[in-house]
Amino acid sequence: MGQYKTPGVYIVEKNAFPNSVVEVATAVPAFIGYTEKASNKGKTLLNKAWRISSMLEFNDFFGRPPKTQYEIADFDSTNKDDESDFSSNNKEYTLKPEGSRYYLYHSMMLFFSNGGGACYVVSVGSYEQAIDKNILSTGIDVLLKEQEPTMVVIPDAMSLKDSDCIALQQDALRHCGQVMRNRFAILDIFNGYKEAQDSQCIENFRNQLGTNNLDFAAAYYPWLNTSIVQAGDLSFANISNLDKLQEVLNEEIGTADLDEKKKTEITGKIKEINVTPKTEEMSTDDDLHKILTAVSPVYKAIIESIKLKLNLLPPSGGMAGVYTTTDNSRGVWKAPANVSLNAVISPSVEITHAQQEDLNVTTAGKSINAIRTFIGEGTLVWGARTLDGNSLDWRYVNVRRTMIMLEESIKLAAKASVFEPNVSTTWVTIRSMISNFLTSIWKRGGLAGASPEDAFSVFVGLGETMTPQDILDGVLRVTVMVALSRPAEFIEITFQQQMQKS
């Protein structure tokens, strides 16, 4: 209010209500990995966090899926790591991947299939490059300049060496829990498509990950057999040694119960597989693929085996979609568990009730959330713990993520009071602002308690949270206590007989 010097009538408007706290977004994952391209109208998007909201936008900015190729090789029964993928004329064959496997594209499809929405994509390179730990780490550093992302997902980490994968996951933990402290990492288990007892994948993960910032991450096991890739998306272009394919198919046709004219016709088509460029008399690659699928059971089996391999995906992309769906339908305070997964046929490993005991509760505290199949219910997420499973404060995913949301929302709203007079009017304004926000969260079920007084408390003021010296130092201290809701992880129902009364 200015000093009056001229007689007259002056209007003074006073605010009757405090500023409101705007709830920050909670389900905005950032995906880091390799893409076909990274451009927007000629401008490069390499090593930039770019916001998209659909798979169509991803295709526009980052291109199509990688053309993953497999080599047909004779099955070696003496090699324990070798698995037979198909057979022909009593001979077993295996399909070995050529080069790096890029998981980002199909993980993005799994994300949107499970309710994913707005997200950020950081492309660190193209499919021509080998997957490198240091390059993926630069993608994490890109997120330092972004305020909106709330989750970090790096599916391409599964294509690194075991030690590099763990080092990258430690970088993600440091970024989420130490540097930014406002986002959550969703981790996969290296070799998580294998049995835990045989491969020691869970034990290796726990032993190597360390103990820092575990409450800012959750890990999921096992990998998923999905339906993301369809047989129509594949052809003999996904086979690197076409001469071996021709050899296998010719052997099949040679022993097939067909007349010589039909055999000659099919053999001629097989010869066209490796011919480039093709003459006008030859079939196109698409037509040739359809012909071979129709006449050759072995070729169909090869394509089916490649489809199964490409559909084996780490669960982090799908879990980011589950987090998004749960946040949008129930709220960030609802545990993202007991939820079915879309576009998922089955987990790669069937986990029993007894086997999950070690995953969920362990003396090391590094809880691994299981993904299990239940009869009549499909594939469900059956765990909601952070990696800090022994902490009573931060054991559950929804507790950590709810606290991140509350802290960020109140922090951004409190900026309006920076440099305001450190007096009772400012304290009352801040207390009212925070109390109104927490009351709205409590009404929606985000805080536990029969009344707002039971659900939260806000303290601010001289003699309450501050000393006279604090005020002289320019410090305004606010203490907020909240009762966060925790999931009913174990439901115990007691049955007892009673005496007959009539």
Secondary structure, DSSP 8 states (H G I E B T S, - for coil): -----S-S--------S-----------EEEEEE-S--EETTEE-TT-EEEE-SHHHHHHHH------EEEEEE--TT-TT----EEETTEEEEEEEES----HHHHHHHHHHTT--SEEEEEEE-TTS---HHHHHHHHHHGGG-SS--EEE-GGGGGS-HHHHHHHHHHHHHIIIIII-S-EEEEE-TTTTS-HHHH-HHHHHHHHH-STTGGGEEEEES-EEES-S-GGG--GGGBS-HHHHHHHHHHHHHTSS--HHHHHHHHHHHHGGG-SS--TTS--HHHHHHHHHHH-HHHHHHHHHHHHHHTEE-THHHHHHHHHHHHHHT-TTS-S-S-B-TTEEEESS---HHHHHHHHS-TT----EEEEEETTTEEEEE--B-S-TT-TTT-BHHHHHHHHHHHHHHHHHHGGGTTS--SHHHHHHHHHHHHHHHHHHHHTT-B-SSSHHHHEEEEESBTTTB-HHHHHTT---EEEEE-B------------------
